[in-house]
Amino acid sequence: MVLPCDNLLLRSEASQRPTRTTDNNRLAFEVERALADFLEREVSMHVKLEVIKQQMIHRPDYTNLNAFNCIDCTNEGVLTHRNIA
């Protein structure tokens, strides 16, 4: 479901695994249902996030600098774990 993106060897191994075709290797129904629910919530969250992004971009008082300054509460000029947390 999720491929490792920063290790090309792991990504290659994961994407070239043989597909399981027998019922004995299927996930339990509860696991499949949980994965489907998770993916549905994930897609829904991304759709909502895109709507919020578009609303923000079209506000007259929105600028990237203002957004950055709002997050950079320590006034370091960079984003670190201290001003994101």
Biopython code that builds the backbone (N, CA, C, O; Angstrom):
import numpy as np
from Bio.PDB.StructureBuilder import StructureBuilder

atoms = [
    (1, "MET", "N", (0.810, -1.186, 0.000)),
    (1, "MET", "CA", (0.000, 0.000, 0.000)),
    (1, "MET", "C", (0.861, 1.260, 0.000)),
    (1, "MET", "O", (0.539, 2.230, -0.687)),
    (2, "VAL", "N", (1.927, 1.253, 0.748)),
    (2, "VAL", "CA", (2.822, 2.403, 0.804)),
    (2, "VAL", "C", (4.220, 1.941, 0.425)),
    (2, "VAL", "O", (4.765, 1.019, 1.032)),
    (3, "LEU", "N", (4.795, 2.584, -0.576)),
    (3, "LEU", "CA", (6.138, 2.221, -1.012)),
    (3, "LEU", "C", (7.161, 3.131, -0.349)),
    (3, "LEU", "O", (6.937, 4.336, -0.230)),
    (4, "PRO", "N", (8.292, 2.559, 0.086)),
    (4, "PRO", "CA", (9.355, 3.424, 0.629)),
    (4, "PRO", "C", (9.879, 4.331, -0.477)),
    (4, "PRO", "O", (10.217, 3.855, -1.560)),
    (5, "CYS", "N", (9.948, 5.630, -0.214)),
    (5, "CYS", "CA", (10.328, 6.544, -1.292)),
    (5, "CYS", "C", (11.780, 6.983, -1.226)),
    (5, "CYS", "O", (12.320, 7.443, -2.232)),
    (6, "ASP", "N", (12.433, 6.856, -0.073)),
    (6, "ASP", "CA", (13.801, 7.354, -0.011)),
    (6, "ASP", "C", (14.845, 6.250, -0.067)),
    (6, "ASP", "O", (16.037, 6.537, 0.039)),
    (7, "ASN", "N", (14.440, 5.008, -0.229)),
    (7, "ASN", "CA", (15.385, 3.909, -0.382)),
    (7, "ASN", "C", (15.009, 3.164, -1.657)),
    (7, "ASN", "O", (14.046, 2.397, -1.671)),
    (8, "LEU", "N", (15.763, 3.389, -2.721)),
    (8, "LEU", "CA", (15.410, 2.813, -4.023)),
    (8, "LEU", "C", (15.416, 1.293, -4.018)),
    (8, "LEU", "O", (14.609, 0.671, -4.709)),
    (9, "LEU", "N", (16.315, 0.683, -3.251)),
    (9, "LEU", "CA", (16.361, -0.776, -3.188)),
    (9, "LEU", "C", (15.091, -1.331, -2.550)),
    (9, "LEU", "O", (14.493, -2.266, -3.083)),
    (10, "LEU", "N", (14.671, -0.769, -1.419)),
    (10, "LEU", "CA", (13.434, -1.211, -0.773)),
    (10, "LEU", "C", (12.231, -0.952, -1.663)),
    (10, "LEU", "O", (11.329, -1.786, -1.748)),
    (11, "ARG", "N", (12.210, 0.193, -2.325)),
    (11, "ARG", "CA", (11.094, 0.502, -3.216)),
    (11, "ARG", "C", (11.024, -0.510, -4.355)),
    (11, "ARG", "O", (9.939, -0.971, -4.710)),
    (12, "SER", "N", (12.163, -0.853, -4.922)),
    (12, "SER", "CA", (12.207, -1.825, -6.012)),
    (12, "SER", "C", (11.726, -3.194, -5.541)),
    (12, "SER", "O", (10.931, -3.846, -6.218)),
    (13, "GLU", "N", (12.215, -3.629, -4.371)),
    (13, "GLU", "CA", (11.801, -4.928, -3.841)),
    (13, "GLU", "C", (10.307, -4.962, -3.550)),
    (13, "GLU", "O", (9.634, -5.949, -3.845)),
    (14, "ALA", "N", (9.795, -3.890, -2.975)),
    (14, "ALA", "CA", (8.372, -3.850, -2.625)),
    (14, "ALA", "C", (7.490, -3.828, -3.867)),
    (14, "ALA", "O", (6.440, -4.470, -3.889)),
    (15, "SER", "N", (7.901, -3.105, -4.891)),
    (15, "SER", "CA", (7.057, -2.988, -6.082)),
    (15, "SER", "C", (7.157, -4.198, -6.999)),
    (15, "SER", "O", (6.317, -4.361, -7.884)),
    (16, "GLN", "N", (8.159, -5.050, -6.814)),
    (16, "GLN", "CA", (8.322, -6.217, -7.685)),
    (16, "GLN", "C", (7.965, -7.524, -6.995)),
    (16, "GLN", "O", (8.252, -8.598, -7.525)),
    (17, "ARG", "N", (7.339, -7.451, -5.813)),
    (17, "ARG", "CA", (6.896, -8.671, -5.137)),
    (17, "ARG", "C", (5.838, -9.360, -5.974)),
    (17, "ARG", "O", (5.031, -8.699, -6.628)),
    (18, "PRO", "N", (5.836, -10.693, -5.957)),
    (18, "PRO", "CA", (4.781, -11.392, -6.704)),
    (18, "PRO", "C", (3.410, -11.145, -6.057)),
    (18, "PRO", "O", (3.300, -10.998, -4.840)),
    (19, "THR", "N", (2.383, -11.105, -6.893)),
    (19, "THR", "CA", (1.026, -10.913, -6.407)),
    (19, "THR", "C", (0.498, -12.223, -5.854)),
    (19, "THR", "O", (0.679, -13.278, -6.461)),
    (20, "ARG", "N", (-0.149, -12.155, -4.714)),
    (20, "ARG", "CA", (-0.740, -13.351, -4.123)),
    (20, "ARG", "C", (-2.091, -13.589, -4.771)),
    (20, "ARG", "O", (-2.895, -12.667, -4.905)),
    (21, "THR", "N", (-2.341, -14.851, -5.179)),
    (21, "THR", "CA", (-3.577, -15.134, -5.905)),
    (21, "THR", "C", (-4.498, -16.130, -5.210)),
    (21, "THR", "O", (-5.620, -16.336, -5.673)),
    (22, "THR", "N", (-4.074, -16.745, -4.133)),
    (22, "THR", "CA", (-4.918, -17.737, -3.477)),
    (22, "THR", "C", (-5.667, -17.115, -2.308)),
    (22, "THR", "O", (-5.223, -16.123, -1.729)),
    (23, "ASP", "N", (-6.797, -17.703, -1.970)),
    (23, "ASP", "CA", (-7.596, -17.205, -0.847)),
    (23, "ASP", "C", (-6.861, -17.338, 0.481)),
    (23, "ASP", "O", (-7.135, -16.583, 1.414)),
    (24, "ASN", "N", (-5.932, -18.285, 0.579)),
    (24, "ASN", "CA", (-5.205, -18.491, 1.825)),
    (24, "ASN", "C", (-4.321, -17.297, 2.177)),
    (24, "ASN", "O", (-3.988, -17.101, 3.346)),
    (25, "ASN", "N", (-3.942, -16.503, 1.190)),
    (25, "ASN", "CA", (-3.048, -15.375, 1.427)),
    (25, "ASN", "C", (-3.781, -14.041, 1.507)),
    (25, "ASN", "O", (-3.145, -12.989, 1.574)),
    (26, "ARG", "N", (-5.112, -14.076, 1.501)),
    (26, "ARG", "CA", (-5.887, -12.838, 1.569)),
    (26, "ARG", "C", (-5.886, -12.293, 2.982)),
    (26, "ARG", "O", (-5.729, -13.031, 3.955)),
    (27, "LEU", "N", (-6.061, -11.010, 3.071)),
    (27, "LEU", "CA", (-6.201, -10.371, 4.373)),
    (27, "LEU", "C", (-7.566, -10.712, 4.958)),
    (27, "LEU", "O", (-8.516, -10.987, 4.225)),
    (28, "ALA", "N", (-7.650, -10.693, 6.249)),
    (28, "ALA", "CA", (-8.939, -10.903, 6.902)),
    (28, "ALA", "C", (-9.887, -9.780, 6.504)),
    (28, "ALA", "O", (-9.454, -8.662, 6.227)),
    (29, "PHE", "N", (-11.181, -10.081, 6.476)),
    (29, "PHE", "CA", (-12.173, -9.084, 6.070)),
    (29, "PHE", "C", (-12.062, -7.820, 6.919)),
    (29, "PHE", "O", (-12.149, -6.712, 6.391)),
    (30, "GLU", "N", (-11.871, -7.976, 8.223)),
    (30, "GLU", "CA", (-11.778, -6.820, 9.117)),
    (30, "GLU", "C", (-10.592, -5.935, 8.744)),
    (30, "GLU", "O", (-10.683, -4.709, 8.814)),
    (31, "VAL", "N", (-9.484, -6.552, 8.350)),
    (31, "VAL", "CA", (-8.296, -5.789, 7.962)),
    (31, "VAL", "C", (-8.561, -5.058, 6.649)),
    (31, "VAL", "O", (-8.229, -3.880, 6.518)),
    (32, "GLU", "N", (-9.156, -5.748, 5.677)),
    (32, "GLU", "CA", (-9.479, -5.098, 4.408)),
    (32, "GLU", "C", (-10.434, -3.930, 4.635)),
    (32, "GLU", "O", (-10.261, -2.863, 4.047)),
    (33, "ARG", "N", (-11.436, -4.125, 5.481)),
    (33, "ARG", "CA", (-12.404, -3.067, 5.779)),
    (33, "ARG", "C", (-11.711, -1.875, 6.446)),
    (33, "ARG", "O", (-11.985, -0.722, 6.114)),
    (34, "ALA", "N", (-10.814, -2.167, 7.388)),
    (34, "ALA", "CA", (-10.091, -1.097, 8.077)),
    (34, "ALA", "C", (-9.208, -0.322, 7.098)),
    (34, "ALA", "O", (-9.130, 0.904, 7.179)),
    (35, "LEU", "N", (-8.546, -1.014, 6.180)),
    (35, "LEU", "CA", (-7.720, -0.336, 5.179)),
    (35, "LEU", "C", (-8.576, 0.519, 4.252)),
    (35, "LEU", "O", (-8.204, 1.642, 3.914)),
    (36, "ALA", "N", (-9.722, -0.016, 3.844)),
    (36, "ALA", "CA", (-10.619, 0.752, 2.975)),
    (36, "ALA", "C", (-11.132, 1.987, 3.694)),
    (36, "ALA", "O", (-11.189, 3.068, 3.107)),
    (37, "ASP", "N", (-11.507, 1.838, 4.966)),
    (37, "ASP", "CA", (-11.967, 2.995, 5.747)),
    (37, "ASP", "C", (-10.864, 4.027, 5.888)),
    (37, "ASP", "O", (-11.106, 5.227, 5.753)),
    (38, "PHE", "N", (-9.659, 3.562, 6.157)),
    (38, "PHE", "CA", (-8.527, 4.476, 6.292)),
    (38, "PHE", "C", (-8.302, 5.252, 4.996)),
    (38, "PHE", "O", (-8.143, 6.473, 5.018)),
    (39, "LEU", "N", (-8.290, 4.547, 3.879)),
    (39, "LEU", "CA", (-8.065, 5.216, 2.590)),
    (39, "LEU", "C", (-9.181, 6.205, 2.280)),
    (39, "LEU", "O", (-8.926, 7.281, 1.738)),
    (40, "GLU", "N", (-10.406, 5.848, 2.619)),
    (40, "GLU", "CA", (-11.527, 6.755, 2.382)),
    (40, "GLU", "C", (-11.381, 8.032, 3.210)),
    (40, "GLU", "O", (-11.617, 9.131, 2.707)),
    (41, "ARG", "N", (-10.994, 7.887, 4.471)),
    (41, "ARG", "CA", (-10.782, 9.063, 5.317)),
    (41, "ARG", "C", (-9.600, 9.895, 4.823)),
    (41, "ARG", "O", (-9.638, 11.125, 4.868)),
    (42, "GLU", "N", (-8.555, 9.223, 4.355)),
    (42, "GLU", "CA", (-7.375, 9.927, 3.843)),
    (42, "GLU", "C", (-7.728, 10.764, 2.612)),
    (42, "GLU", "O", (-7.330, 11.925, 2.516)),
    (43, "VAL", "N", (-8.463, 10.187, 1.686)),
    (43, "VAL", "CA", (-8.874, 10.915, 0.479)),
    (43, "VAL", "C", (-9.785, 12.079, 0.865)),
    (43, "VAL", "O", (-9.639, 13.183, 0.341)),
    (44, "SER", "N", (-10.711, 11.838, 1.768)),
    (44, "SER", "CA", (-11.620, 12.892, 2.219)),
    (44, "SER", "C", (-10.849, 14.053, 2.844)),
    (44, "SER", "O", (-11.156, 15.218, 2.590)),
    (45, "MET", "N", (-9.845, 13.729, 3.662)),
    (45, "MET", "CA", (-9.044, 14.774, 4.288)),
    (45, "MET", "C", (-8.307, 15.601, 3.237)),
    (45, "MET", "O", (-8.234, 16.824, 3.357)),
    (46, "HIS", "N", (-7.761, 14.951, 2.215)),
    (46, "HIS", "CA", (-7.028, 15.673, 1.174)),
    (46, "HIS", "C", (-7.964, 16.563, 0.359)),
    (46, "HIS", "O", (-7.584, 17.668, -0.028)),
    (47, "VAL", "N", (-9.169, 16.098, 0.099)),
    (47, "VAL", "CA", (-10.143, 16.919, -0.623)),
    (47, "VAL", "C", (-10.478, 18.163, 0.195)),
    (47, "VAL", "O", (-10.499, 19.271, -0.341)),
    (48, "LYS", "N", (-10.741, 17.983, 1.503)),
    (48, "LYS", "CA", (-11.038, 19.123, 2.375)),
    (48, "LYS", "C", (-9.857, 20.082, 2.448)),
    (48, "LYS", "O", (-10.038, 21.300, 2.448)),
    (49, "LEU", "N", (-8.651, 19.531, 2.510)),
    (49, "LEU", "CA", (-7.449, 20.363, 2.567)),
    (49, "LEU", "C", (-7.302, 21.206, 1.311)),
    (49, "LEU", "O", (-6.929, 22.376, 1.396)),
    (50, "GLU", "N", (-7.587, 20.636, 0.156)),
    (50, "GLU", "CA", (-7.502, 21.398, -1.098)),
    (50, "GLU", "C", (-8.512, 22.538, -1.121)),
    (50, "GLU", "O", (-8.209, 23.630, -1.602)),
    (51, "VAL", "N", (-9.724, 22.284, -0.597)),
    (51, "VAL", "CA", (-10.734, 23.339, -0.537)),
    (51, "VAL", "C", (-10.237, 24.478, 0.356)),
    (51, "VAL", "O", (-10.356, 25.649, -0.003)),
    (52, "ILE", "N", (-9.681, 24.132, 1.518)),
    (52, "ILE", "CA", (-9.162, 25.147, 2.437)),
    (52, "ILE", "C", (-8.015, 25.929, 1.791)),
    (52, "ILE", "O", (-7.941, 27.149, 1.929)),
    (53, "LYS", "N", (-7.119, 25.224, 1.084)),
    (53, "LYS", "CA", (-6.003, 25.908, 0.404)),
    (53, "LYS", "C", (-6.527, 26.932, -0.596)),
    (53, "LYS", "O", (-6.048, 28.065, -0.649)),
    (54, "GLN", "N", (-7.524, 26.518, -1.394)),
    (54, "GLN", "CA", (-8.073, 27.429, -2.404)),
    (54, "GLN", "C", (-8.745, 28.631, -1.746)),
    (54, "GLN", "O", (-8.637, 29.753, -2.241)),
    (55, "GLN", "N", (-9.437, 28.398, -0.631)),
    (55, "GLN", "CA", (-10.071, 29.511, 0.079)),
    (55, "GLN", "C", (-9.017, 30.482, 0.608)),
    (55, "GLN", "O", (-9.194, 31.697, 0.528)),
    (56, "MET", "N", (-7.933, 29.953, 1.143)),
    (56, "MET", "CA", (-6.876, 30.826, 1.669)),
    (56, "MET", "C", (-6.206, 31.628, 0.571)),
    (56, "MET", "O", (-5.972, 32.827, 0.726)),
    (57, "ILE", "N", (-5.897, 30.974, -0.536)),
    (57, "ILE", "CA", (-5.194, 31.642, -1.629)),
    (57, "ILE", "C", (-6.011, 32.813, -2.178)),
    (57, "ILE", "O", (-5.443, 33.819, -2.603)),
    (58, "HIS", "N", (-7.318, 32.688, -2.169)),
    (58, "HIS", "CA", (-8.168, 33.742, -2.737)),
    (58, "HIS", "C", (-8.526, 34.840, -1.738)),
    (58, "HIS", "O", (-9.258, 35.769, -2.081)),
    (59, "ARG", "N", (-8.030, 34.747, -0.531)),
    (59, "ARG", "CA", (-8.245, 35.838, 0.439)),
    (59, "ARG", "C", (-7.319, 37.002, 0.088)),
    (59, "ARG", "O", (-6.154, 36.783, -0.247)),
    (60, "PRO", "N", (-7.815, 38.215, 0.161)),
    (60, "PRO", "CA", (-6.975, 39.371, -0.202)),
    (60, "PRO", "C", (-5.814, 39.605, 0.768)),
    (60, "PRO", "O", (-4.807, 40.207, 0.393)),
    (61, "ASP", "N", (-5.948, 39.136, 2.008)),
    (61, "ASP", "CA", (-4.891, 39.384, 2.997)),
    (61, "ASP", "C", (-3.892, 38.231, 3.094)),
    (61, "ASP", "O", (-3.024, 38.250, 3.967)),
    (62, "TYR", "N", (-3.996, 37.227, 2.216)),
    (62, "TYR", "CA", (-3.084, 36.077, 2.276)),
    (62, "TYR", "C", (-1.830, 36.331, 1.445)),
    (62, "TYR", "O", (-1.914, 36.742, 0.288)),
    (63, "THR", "N", (-0.669, 36.082, 2.047)),
    (63, "THR", "CA", (0.598, 36.041, 1.304)),
    (63, "THR", "C", (1.420, 34.901, 1.878)),
    (63, "THR", "O", (1.228, 34.507, 3.028)),
    (64, "ASN", "N", (2.330, 34.375, 1.082)),
    (64, "ASN", "CA", (3.205, 33.306, 1.566)),
    (64, "ASN", "C", (4.056, 33.788, 2.741)),
    (64, "ASN", "O", (4.307, 33.036, 3.682)),
    (65, "LEU", "N", (4.496, 35.043, 2.681)),
    (65, "LEU", "CA", (5.318, 35.592, 3.761)),
    (65, "LEU", "C", (4.524, 35.659, 5.072)),
    (65, "LEU", "O", (5.049, 35.318, 6.132)),
    (66, "ASN", "N", (3.271, 36.094, 5.003)),
    (66, "ASN", "CA", (2.451, 36.135, 6.216)),
    (66, "ASN", "C", (2.234, 34.738, 6.780)),
    (66, "ASN", "O", (2.269, 34.547, 7.995)),
    (67, "ALA", "N", (2.015, 33.773, 5.916)),
    (67, "ALA", "CA", (1.829, 32.394, 6.365)),
    (67, "ALA", "C", (3.109, 31.883, 7.029)),
    (67, "ALA", "O", (3.051, 31.257, 8.088)),
    (68, "PHE", "N", (4.255, 32.147, 6.414)),
    (68, "PHE", "CA", (5.534, 31.732, 6.983)),
    (68, "PHE", "C", (5.763, 32.387, 8.341)),
    (68, "PHE", "O", (6.151, 31.720, 9.300)),
    (69, "ASN", "N", (5.524, 33.684, 8.420)),
    (69, "ASN", "CA", (5.729, 34.408, 9.680)),
    (69, "ASN", "C", (4.800, 33.906, 10.784)),
    (69, "ASN", "O", (5.158, 33.938, 11.961)),
    (70, "CYS", "N", (3.629, 33.450, 10.409)),
    (70, "CYS", "CA", (2.692, 32.900, 11.391)),
    (70, "CYS", "C", (3.249, 31.604, 11.990)),
    (70, "CYS", "O", (3.085, 31.350, 13.183)),
    (71, "ILE", "N", (3.898, 30.799, 11.174)),
    (71, "ILE", "CA", (4.477, 29.535, 11.652)),
    (71, "ILE", "C", (5.796, 29.775, 12.366)),
    (71, "ILE", "O", (6.090, 29.112, 13.361)),
    (72, "ASP", "N", (6.592, 30.710, 11.876)),
    (72, "ASP", "CA", (7.908, 30.998, 12.459)),
    (72, "ASP", "C", (7.748, 31.872, 13.698)),
    (72, "ASP", "O", (8.171, 33.028, 13.710)),
    (73, "CYS", "N", (7.134, 31.312, 14.739)),
    (73, "CYS", "CA", (6.837, 32.101, 15.938)),
    (73, "CYS", "C", (8.092, 32.444, 16.741)),
    (73, "CYS", "O", (8.049, 33.325, 17.600)),
    (74, "THR", "N", (9.208, 31.762, 16.476)),
    (74, "THR", "CA", (10.460, 32.071, 17.185)),
    (74, "THR", "C", (11.303, 33.094, 16.437)),
    (74, "THR", "O", (12.373, 33.480, 16.906)),
    (75, "ASN", "N", (10.823, 33.540, 15.269)),
    (75, "ASN", "CA", (11.505, 34.543, 14.442)),
    (75, "ASN", "C", (12.935, 34.139, 14.088)),
    (75, "ASN", "O", (13.837, 34.976, 14.080)),
    (76, "GLU", "N", (13.137, 32.859, 13.798)),
    (76, "GLU", "CA", (14.461, 32.376, 13.398)),
    (76, "GLU", "C", (14.704, 32.537, 11.899)),
    (76, "GLU", "O", (15.848, 32.473, 11.451)),
    (77, "GLY", "N", (13.666, 32.739, 11.136)),
    (77, "GLY", "CA", (13.814, 32.867, 9.688)),
    (77, "GLY", "C", (13.847, 31.523, 8.971)),
    (77, "GLY", "O", (13.952, 31.469, 7.746)),
    (78, "VAL", "N", (13.759, 30.456, 9.725)),
    (78, "VAL", "CA", (13.697, 29.089, 9.165)),
    (78, "VAL", "C", (12.674, 28.306, 9.968)),
    (78, "VAL", "O", (12.350, 28.661, 11.101)),
    (79, "LEU", "N", (12.168, 27.230, 9.363)),
    (79, "LEU", "CA", (11.238, 26.369, 10.074)),
    (79, "LEU", "C", (11.998, 25.195, 10.674)),
    (79, "LEU", "O", (12.686, 24.457, 9.968)),
    (80, "THR", "N", (11.866, 25.037, 11.966)),
    (80, "THR", "CA", (12.516, 23.931, 12.675)),
    (80, "THR", "C", (11.465, 23.247, 13.550)),
    (80, "THR", "O", (10.309, 23.667, 13.609)),
    (81, "HIS", "N", (11.897, 22.190, 14.221)),
    (81, "HIS", "CA", (10.955, 21.482, 15.102)),
    (81, "HIS", "C", (10.478, 22.379, 16.243)),
    (81, "HIS", "O", (9.402, 22.147, 16.794)),
    (82, "ARG", "N", (11.240, 23.377, 16.598)),
    (82, "ARG", "CA", (10.836, 24.273, 17.694)),
    (82, "ARG", "C", (9.657, 25.158, 17.317)),
    (82, "ARG", "O", (8.781, 25.404, 18.146)),
    (83, "ASN", "N", (9.623, 25.642, 16.069)),
    (83, "ASN", "CA", (8.538, 26.553, 15.714)),
    (83, "ASN", "C", (7.406, 25.870, 14.921)),
    (83, "ASN", "O", (6.436, 26.524, 14.539)),
    (84, "ILE", "N", (7.529, 24.595, 14.684)),
    (84, "ILE", "CA", (6.437, 23.874, 14.032)),
    (84, "ILE", "C", (5.596, 23.136, 15.071)),
    (84, "ILE", "O", (4.388, 22.975, 14.894)),
    (85, "ALA", "N", (6.220, 22.698, 16.132)),
    (85, "ALA", "CA", (5.515, 21.879, 17.136)),
    (85, "ALA", "C", (4.460, 22.627, 17.873)),
    (85, "ALA", "O", (3.794, 22.061, 18.741)),
]
sb = StructureBuilder()
sb.init_structure("model")
sb.init_model(0)
sb.init_chain("A")
sb.init_seg("    ")
for serial, (resi, resn, name, xyz) in enumerate(atoms, 1):
    if name == "N":
        sb.init_residue(resn, " ", resi, " ")
    sb.init_atom(name, np.array(xyz, "f"), 0.0, 1.0, " ", f" {name:<3s}", serial, name[0])
structure = sb.get_structure()
